[in-house]
Structures are given as structure tokens and as C-alpha cells.
Amino acid sequence: MIELSVYYNGLKEAIRLTHRSQQTWDLDVIFAGGSKSQSFHAFLDDLDTRIRHFTDACDDLVQRGNAESRTLAQLVLDMQEIAARTRESGAFISCLTAQDVRDTDAKWLLGRLQHMRATFTSALTSFNELLTSLNDLAFDELLAQPQISDLAFALQERVRRAKEQLPAPEEKLIAKLSVDGYSAWGELYDTIVGRMHADIEIDGQHEEVSMGQLANRIASAQASDREKLFAIWEKAWAGEADLCADALNHLAGYRLAVYEARGWTSVLQEPLEINRMSERTLHAMWRVIEENKRAMVRFLEAKAKLLGVNKLRWEDVDAPLCDAASNKVSYEEARAFIVRHFARFSEDMAKFADSCFENRWIESEDRPGKRPGGFCTSFPVSQQTRIFVTFSGTPGNVATLAHELGHAYHQHVMRGLPQLLSNYAMNVAETASTFAEAIVSDAAIREAETDTEKLALLDEKIGRAVAMLMNIHARFLFETRFYEERRKGFVKADRLNELMVAAQREAYQDALVSYHPHFWASKLHFYITGTPFYNFPYTFGFLFSSGIYAQALREGPAFAEKYVALLRDTGRMRVEDLAAKHLGVNLEEQSFWQSAVDLAAADVDAFIALANKLS
Ligand SMILES: [Zn+2]
């Protein structure tokens, strides 16, 4: 392993601000008083009443069998208002639980909200029944109502989706059975993982760690410890493989049974519909990735050489080339760096980011009791956004901050749109965040003081591309093949291992010396019941954003306006239409995807040139 010292030169700007940015967020301006907030309790009481009235109105109309378009229009607007208020409440509660994981009052509030959400969801099934029972003439009449015509996309999508499902009584029964027959398998998985632990030894120190802690230890381990720790990791999952295989098989079996009842033949139908994309788009994307693996393989080979080995092991792929922890930047420096580089693309984006710091929309303090990770959440009623991170001054923290600010900007440019047109799917959700992160990490690479520093930053950046084009690809290949076999019966743990390693070998083009057979057990994403195929939307988002970034680089600041227009449409168009309208490209063809993959390949060339120069 080579010794590199990395620090963000660009972040070490001598900046003098009149006051330091506060690192705790302001929630009081939304609901004063935290989890004991009187105004929030009143807000929930009011929401409860609205949901009850909505439920009664839907049931009443279903029973009567027909409704005037004026009455229906009011129901649509009520539904939209409830959706916005539910989201506002959920955002507030997630901020409360994140800032203090021991806030029991906040947990109680979450329970209350979940109950209200379930009631609302059930009412929506009746609401869908009303919409689908309309003939074309009646539906057009509804769309002609004031305030409703703008919502055509959302209403047509709702009707189309409802029509692909079974009649309401059957769907209601499925929803009821899914609590114990479907979601329960995901919860069982959480229980399995929650009680798992491993005994490890680092530098002669024995330690009992959770699986989350073990993952962190592997990520930060020295080369000599990495292989040993990873063996413990793999063995721990092998120990629970039978239980995980049960959960995975039954979860998939339930899904297949529901699909069969609805007459759906492809397991991709649901995830593609959720992400508003066509199967041709998905295949065009994967084909380009398959044809361009060589660049990623060259990177893995070069990294292996730098680490002094012939081929990388699975656990080496993300190993840092140096110790990044020693290169701290202050919060003020991070703020100035982000704002300065956002401004190169868009003054508006820079101004917005700065106002997030100024108005205390960001919770970034490094203190105990906060939940790990980062997120960005929007308050549609207050028209505000909040960002949650824990900032300890690493370059990775700066990238995360830029990422979350990208999400916040996305929500900012959508302000004023009706709630029903503000829901964007996972595959475009990461567009603005990845874009913002790319601006900042490219700037850091450009302004790096030394070649070794630049090499380490490039390694981090290409590492994200490897994750998207190889690791996620392996997950997609595995899941597709697993479902094929699951149709015929139970797939045992050993067979799941075989499928997993075969998918990894293919996705990594045999570039590694070892793989991760129990990856299917260790990765939570396979057990998320809310979103099937929790993989390809990541790769889509990454490449979609890269393609947009490539265009922004070509067009300069003139692109800023186009970018905002594209983001504003993410909740009211299918992705193919979105790309055609704003980028002039066809996502079902390979050329757009090629331009995105080319950017990653260029990074690999730079990395190899630099690595050769340094060795
Ligand atoms: Zn994100």
C-alpha cells in the first residue's frame, strides 16, 4: 500500500466571514417546540379530521355509484392537500428522530402518523375505484374542471396503474394480507441482522461489533486486516444464510403470486412503472455498460498495481489509497468551496446553497445521539427544505453536503408546483444530487495541490462509477436470474451463492481474484418490500446525471436555465419524454448512455496516466 497524503487544497481557502455558520438547524420556524410542539399536535389533529372526511366522502360516492365532476374535482384537491400535509408531518418527524435517536415522543408521533397514513392509503383504493369507473367522457369532464386540468399527468397515471391491478376488493385484501405475508419478511430480515454480531481483533484488541460496525471496520482497515475482517464478515452471513434465504424466497414468492393474479408476466413491470421508464431504456443502458466494461477493468488493474497485488480482492475495490481522515477542512471552508463552485454552473444554485447555510436549513453538528448518514427532506406546506448530515471535516463530508444541497435545490426549483406533480421517482431523484456532487468533486480534483492527492480523489470518484456500472449491475443480474428460478420453486442458500458469484464474475469481467458469495444475504436492498429491484434506478440516476453534466460542461452557464426546467418536470413526465424535451436525446437509444459512460472512462485514463507517472 502506498502512502499518500491528501488534503483538499481548494478547501483551504483563506476566508474570513463576519460570523461562523451555525451547525444546528432551525425547526422551530416550522413547528415550535420539537416533539412536544403544540402547533404540530394541532396540525396532526387537523390532518386526522381531513383524512376522516376524505374517507367518508369516497365511501359515500362509491356506494352511490356516480358522482358529478365538480364533486370529484373537490375530492382530488382534498386528496392533494392531505398528501402535502402528510408529507409535511413525515418530514418534521424524521427531522426529530434523526437529530435525537432517543426522542421517544418523536417515536410516538411516528406511530400516530403511520396509523393515519394507513387509513389514507385504504381510502385511496376507494378513490381509485371512483376514478377508474369513469368513462372517457366523464374523465375528460373531470379534467376540464378548474385547478384539475394541470393535474392530467398525475390523474391519468393513477388511473392507468389502478386499471392494471385487480378490482378494489381484491386489492384491499392483498394490502391487508401483505402486512403479515409480505412486509413481515422484510421485518424478519431486520430482526436477523439486528441480533447478528462478530468478534474481531484489530491491533491485538478484541471487540464485539454489530454488522454495521464491522462494515465500517472493513472500509477503514489496513490492507493486512482487510482480508481477515472480510472473512469474518462472509462467515457471519453464512451462519444466517438459511434464515435469509427463507426471507428472500418468501418475499419473492409473495410478489410473484400477486403479479400472477394481476396477470403481470414480467417481474420488471412494477419497478419500471414506479420509475416511469420503458424496458427499452433499461436495456439500452445495460447494453452500453456491458460494451464499456473495459475502462472499469483497466481501473481495477491499475489500482491493484498501486496496492502491490496482481488482482484486487472483492473487499479491496473500495479500499482508500490513503488515510483521508488526517485532512480536515472547516465547515466555513466547505461552505465557501461549495458555493464558489456551484456558481460556475449557476448563480441561482450558488445563491440558494448559501441561503441554506445562512437560514439554518442544515443540521451538520458532529455530536452523539444523531442518527448516522445524510438526507434531505422537504416541507411542501412551508415550502422549505432541511438537510441532515454529520460534518466532521473529511473530503467525503464535503461531497455529501454538496449531494444533499443538490437534492434541496431540486426541491427548491419545484416550489409552487401542485403536490401531485412534485413526486419524482428514485431514478431521477438522484439527478440533482449527483450533479451537485460531480461539480464539487471535479473541482477538488482540478485544484488538488499534488499528484498523489489528485490520484486519491480520482480513485474515490471512479470508485462510485465502479459501484454503479459493476456492483449494481451484478445485483441486477442476480435478481433477474433469482426470480427466474424462484418461479420454479424454493432457491436454497447454496444456489443463491452460486447465482451471486456468477453475476459478480460477469459484472466485474473476472477482474477480481475473490468475490462475495453471501452478498445476497448482507445487502438490505434485496429485502425492501416497498420497492422491488432496488438497484437499477441507482445506475440510471448516476448515468442520467452524468449525461446532463456532460451537456452542462459543453454549454456552460447558459445550461442553467435548461437544467431548472428539466428538474421542474421530473414529477410530471416519463423519463423518455423528459430527456427528449429538455436534452433532445432518445433514452431508448445508446448514444446518450455512451456520452455518460465516456466521462467515467476519461477519469480512468487520467487515473492511469497519473499512476504511471507516480510509479
Ligand atoms: Zn441522494
Boltz pocket constraint, residues with backbone or C-beta under 6 A from the ligand:
constraints:
  - pocket:
      binder: B
      contacts: [[A, 403], [A, 407], [A, 429], [A, 430], [A, 433]]
      max_distance: 6.0
